[in-house]
């Protein structure tokens, strides 16, 4: 009988010790959590920008990899009254701004009136000589740079804002500036 009683007390002691050990383990931080703080969430790396090269007119620029490019040659469809090439840089979301790069014939057009002003300036990190044209009228704003590509060919880079379209956002200024900074002739 003593052996049975001693066995029951031994089992009870082992059970009590196990219970207290289990309780302490849940309350105390484990060695792995106390020695190592959790890693901060990391955003995915930025994708490398894409480059658009126009071999015919000898210029290039980079743009964000989630944007896409539409190229049209309306001159071949419609004749002399249309640009030679129109390149649209389109964001992956609905925007009330457009970025257009247009190649056209003729000289640089200057305007100084109540709607538009023209000044000499430079664009991009390479400080390409350009004519800046600022126009704003009735909710439409237009900022353009005109660069002489050859004696009779002009590159016009335009940022056009057409008011606030519903559920549309602006292209971030740093992305526009990055595109302008990347131009090479």
C-alpha positions in Angstrom: 0.0 0.0 0.0 2.9 2.3 0.8 4.3 1.6 -2.6 1.0 2.6 -4.3 0.7 5.7 -2.2 4.3 6.6 -3.0 3.7 6.0 -6.7 0.6 8.3 -6.7 2.5 11.1 -4.9 5.4 10.7 -7.4 3.1 11.0 -10.3 1.4 14.0 -8.8 4.8 15.7 -8.2 5.9 15.1 -11.8 2.5 16.3 -13.1 2.7 19.5 -10.9 6.3 20.1 -12.0 5.3 19.7 -15.6 2.3 22.0 -15.2 4.5 24.8 -13.7 7.2 24.4 -16.3 4.5 24.6 -19.0 3.0 27.8 -17.5 6.5 29.5 -17.2 7.3 28.6 -20.8 4.2 30.4 -22.2 4.8 33.5 -20.1 8.5 34.0 -20.7 9.7 35.0 -24.1 11.6 32.3 -25.9 15.2 32.6 -26.6 14.6 33.1 -30.3 12.2 36.0 -29.8 14.2 37.7 -27.1 17.5 37.6 -29.0 16.2 38.4 -32.5 13.7 41.2 -33.2 11.4 40.5 -36.1 12.6 41.6 -39.5 10.8 44.8 -40.7 8.6 44.2 -43.7 10.5 45.0 -46.8 8.9 46.4 -49.9 9.7 44.6 -53.1 12.7 46.1 -55.0 11.9 48.7 -57.6 11.9 47.4 -61.1 14.5 48.9 -63.4 13.1 51.6 -65.6 12.5 50.8 -69.3 14.2 52.8 -72.1 12.6 54.0 -75.3 15.1 54.6 -78.1 14.0 56.3 -81.3 16.7 55.4 -83.8 15.1 57.4 -86.7 15.1 60.7 -84.8 18.1 59.9 -82.5 16.8 60.4 -79.0 16.1 58.2 -76.0 14.5 58.5 -72.5 13.7 56.2 -69.6 10.3 55.7 -68.0 8.9 53.7 -65.0 8.6 50.0 -65.8 5.0 49.9 -64.9 4.1 52.6 -67.5 3.7 51.7 -71.1 4.4 53.5 -74.4 2.2 54.1 -77.4 3.8 55.2 -80.6 2.0 56.6 -83.6 3.2 57.9 -86.9 0.2 60.1 -88.0 2.2 61.8 -90.7 2.2 58.6 -92.8 -1.6 58.4 -92.4 -2.6 62.0 -92.8 0.1 64.0 -94.5 1.9 67.2 -94.0 -0.4 68.8 -91.4 0.4 66.1 -88.8 3.4 65.3 -86.6 6.0 62.9 -87.8 5.7 60.8 -84.6 3.7 60.9 -81.3 4.9 58.9 -78.3 2.6 58.8 -75.3 4.0 57.7 -71.9 1.0 56.2 -70.1 0.8 55.4 -66.4 -0.8 52.1 -65.1 -3.6 54.1 -63.5 -6.2 56.6 -64.7 -4.6 60.0 -64.7 -5.7 63.5 -65.6 -2.2 64.2 -67.0 -0.6 63.1 -70.2 3.0 63.0 -71.2 3.5 63.3 -74.9 6.7 63.4 -76.9 6.1 64.7 -80.4 8.4 64.9 -83.4 7.4 67.5 -86.0 8.8 69.5 -88.9 9.5 73.2 -88.8 11.2 75.5 -86.4 10.6 76.0 -82.8 7.3 77.8 -82.2 7.3 80.6 -79.7 4.2 82.1 -78.2 3.9 85.1 -75.9 0.3 86.1 -75.4 -2.3 86.1 -72.6 -2.5 82.3 -72.6 1.1 81.1 -73.2 4.6 82.4 -72.3 7.8 81.2 -73.9 11.3 81.3 -72.2 14.7 79.8 -73.0 15.7 77.0 -70.7 17.3 73.6 -70.3 15.9 70.1 -69.6 17.2 67.1 -67.8 20.5 66.3 -66.1 22.3 66.8 -69.4 21.0 70.4 -69.6 19.7 70.1 -73.2 18.9 73.5 -74.6 15.1 73.9 -74.9 12.4 76.4 -75.3 9.9 76.2 -72.5 6.2 77.0 -73.2 3.7 77.4 -70.3 0.1 77.5 -71.3 -3.0 77.4 -69.1 -6.6 78.1 -70.0 -10.0 76.9 -68.8 -8.8 74.0 -66.7 -6.2 72.8 -69.3 -2.6 73.4 -68.5 0.2 72.6 -70.8 4.0 72.7 -70.1 6.1 71.9 -73.1 9.8 71.8 -73.9 10.9 72.1 -77.5 14.3 70.9 -78.6 15.8 71.3 -82.1 16.8 67.8 -83.3 18.0 68.9 -86.8 17.7 71.9 -89.0 14.0 71.2 -89.7 12.9 68.8 -87.0 11.8 69.6 -83.5 11.1 67.4 -80.5 8.3 68.7 -78.3 7.9 67.1 -74.8 4.6 68.1 -73.3 3.0 67.5 -69.9 -0.7 68.2 -70.3 -3.1 68.5 -67.4 -6.8 68.4 -68.2 -8.6 69.3 -64.9 -9.6 66.7 -62.4 -11.2 63.7 -64.1 -13.3 61.7 -61.7 -11.3 58.9 -60.0 -8.1 60.1 -61.7 -4.8 61.1 -60.1 -1.7 63.1 -61.1 1.5 61.5 -62.3 3.9 62.1 -59.4 6.3 65.0 -60.0 9.3 62.9 -59.3 8.4 60.5 -62.1 7.9 63.3 -64.6 11.2 64.8 -63.5 12.9 61.4 -63.9 11.7 61.1 -67.5 12.9 64.6 -68.3 16.2 64.0 -66.6 16.8 60.9 -68.7 16.5 62.5 -72.2 19.5 62.0 -74.4 20.0 63.3 -77.9 
